[in-house]
Amino acid sequence: MQTSSGQFDDCARRLAIVLLLCCHCPAVTAQRSPAITRHADVVPEHGGILVLALGDSLRVVARAYRCTGDVCMIDSVVTTSAWMTESRGISVSPLGILRARKLGVFVLRKRVNGLVAQDSVTVLPPIGRIAWTARPRTLRVGDTLRVGLVARDSGGTVVYHFGASEHISGTNRSGEILWWNQAGMTGLLVNRVGLIELVGWLAQRSDTLRIRVVERAVDVDPARL
C-alpha cells in the first residue's frame, strides 16, 4: 500500500516531467502580416532625375505605389490633368511636358490616387554638352575604374557633376558596379573580358562610354625560361 508521502513524491515527479517537456516545446508566436503602405512620386517618363538646363523640356509622370513590407508595386501612372508648381521657374502642360524657365530649384506636385506626389526640379544654366570624366579605351580584367559624368557649358566649364545612377545606364556585363555617386564618382570593377558600355544623359543630351576589356597579362619568371 502506497503511503501519502509516496503519493506526494509520485505527483512531484510527474509534475517535474510535465514542466521539463514544456520547457522543450517550441514557442508559438503570432505571425503578423506585413504592413501595407502607399506613396507616390514624380519622375521623368523615361527614367532619370528631375534635373534640366535652362530651356530644356521633358515629359514627367506621377506614380502611385502600393507596398507590402519592403516590396512595392506601381499602382498607377498619371501624366495628364492639373500639375501644381509654386513658381514660374518651371511650367507643366496638361500632357505633362515640363519646361525649365528660370535657374533654381522648384517643387512640382500632382495628385494621384488620393496621394500627393511631389519632387524638386533643378534648373541649371544653359548646357552645351555632357561628358564622362575619363575615357579609357581598354582595361584589363581586375582593373578598377573611377568615372563621373559632368555637364559643361558652351565654353567647356563644368556647371554640374552627376555621378548618380539615375543618369547612367548601359550594358556592363564585363564589370561590376562598386558604388554609385560616391564623391560624385562611379566605381566599376572589371571582372571579365568583353565590352563595357555606359550611357549618361541629361534631357536630350547623351554621352556613351565604350571600353574594351582584355585579359590581364601573365607575368613570366625569367628564371623559368
Residue pairs with C-beta under 8 A, 6 or more apart in sequence:
2 10
34 68
34 69
35 68
35 69
36 66
36 67
36 68
37 66
37 67
38 64
38 65
38 66
38 67
38 75
38 113
38 115
39 64
39 65
39 67
39 115
40 62
40 63
40 64
40 65
40 112
40 113
40 115
40 116
40 117
41 62
41 63
41 65
41 117
41 118
41 119
42 50
42 60
42 61
42 62
42 63
42 108
42 109
42 110
42 117
42 118
42 119
43 49
43 50
43 60
43 61
43 63
43 119
44 50
44 58
44 59
44 60
44 61
45 58
45 59
45 60
45 61
45 79
45 96
46 59
47 166
47 169
48 166
48 167
48 201
48 202
49 164
49 166
49 167
50 60
50 98
50 108
50 119
50 120
50 121
50 122
51 121
51 122
51 124
51 160
51 162
51 167
51 202
52 58
52 98
52 100
52 121
52 122
52 123
52 124
52 202
52 203
53 100
53 123
53 124
53 125
53 126
53 127
53 151
53 202
53 203
54 100
54 101
54 102
54 103
54 123
54 124
54 125
54 126
55 100
55 126
56 99
56 100
56 202
56 203
56 204
57 97
57 98
57 99
57 100
57 203
58 97
58 98
58 203
58 204
59 79
59 95
59 96
59 97
59 98
60 79
60 83
60 92
60 96
60 98
60 108
61 77
61 78
61 79
61 96
62 77
62 78
62 79
62 110
62 111
62 112
62 117
63 74
63 75
63 76
63 77
63 78
63 112
63 117
64 74
64 75
64 76
64 77
64 78
64 112
64 113
64 115
64 117
65 72
65 73
65 74
65 75
66 72
66 73
66 75
67 73
75 113
76 112
76 113
78 110
78 112
79 95
79 96
80 94
80 95
80 96
81 94
81 110
82 94
82 110
83 92
83 94
83 96
83 108
83 109
83 110
84 108
84 109
84 110
85 91
85 92
85 106
85 107
85 108
85 109
86 106
86 107
87 102
87 104
87 106
87 107
88 101
88 102
89 100
89 101
89 102
89 103
89 104
89 106
89 123
90 98
90 99
90 100
90 101
90 102
90 106
90 108
90 121
90 123
91 98
91 99
91 101
92 98
92 99
92 108
93 99
98 108
98 121
100 121
100 123
101 123
102 123
103 123
103 124
103 125
104 122
104 123
105 120
105 121
105 122
105 123
106 120
106 121
106 123
107 118
107 119
107 120
107 121
108 118
108 119
108 120
108 121
109 116
109 117
109 118
110 116
110 117
110 118
111 117
124 151
124 159
124 160
125 153
125 159
126 153
126 154
127 151
127 152
127 153
127 159
127 160
127 202
127 205
128 152
128 153
128 154
128 155
128 156
129 151
129 152
129 205
129 207
130 149
130 150
130 151
130 152
130 162
130 200
130 201
130 202
130 205
130 206
130 207
131 149
131 150
131 152
131 207
132 147
132 148
132 149
132 150
132 198
132 200
132 207
132 209
133 147
133 148
133 149
133 150
133 185
134 145
134 146
134 147
135 209
136 145
136 211
137 211
137 212
138 211
138 212
138 213
138 214
139 145
139 190
139 196
139 211
139 212
139 213
139 214
140 190
140 213
140 214
140 215
140 216
140 217
141 190
141 191
141 192
141 193
141 213
141 214
141 215
141 216
142 190
142 191
142 216
143 189
143 190
144 178
144 187
144 188
144 189
144 190
145 175
145 187
145 188
145 190
145 211
146 185
146 186
146 187
146 188
147 185
147 186
147 188
147 198
147 209
148 161
148 162
148 163
148 184
148 185
148 186
149 161
149 162
149 163
149 164
149 167
149 168
149 186
149 200
149 207
150 158
150 160
150 161
150 162
151 158
151 159
151 160
151 161
151 162
151 202
151 205
152 158
152 159
153 159
161 184
162 168
162 184
162 200
162 202
163 180
163 181
163 182
163 183
163 184
163 185
163 186
164 180
164 181
165 177
165 180
165 181
165 186
167 200
167 201
167 202
168 180
168 186
168 198
168 199
168 200
169 198
169 199
169 201
170 196
170 197
170 198
170 199
170 208
170 209
171 195
171 196
171 197
172 188
172 196
172 197
172 198
173 192
173 194
173 196
174 190
174 191
174 192
174 193
174 194
174 195
174 196
174 213
175 188
175 189
175 190
175 191
175 196
175 213
176 188
176 189
176 191
177 186
177 187
177 188
177 189
178 187
178 188
178 189
179 186
179 187
180 186
188 196
190 196
190 213
192 213
193 213
193 214
193 215
194 213
195 210
195 211
195 212
195 213
196 209
196 210
196 211
196 213
197 208
197 209
197 210
197 211
198 208
198 209
199 206
199 207
199 208
199 209
200 206
200 207
200 208
200 209
201 207
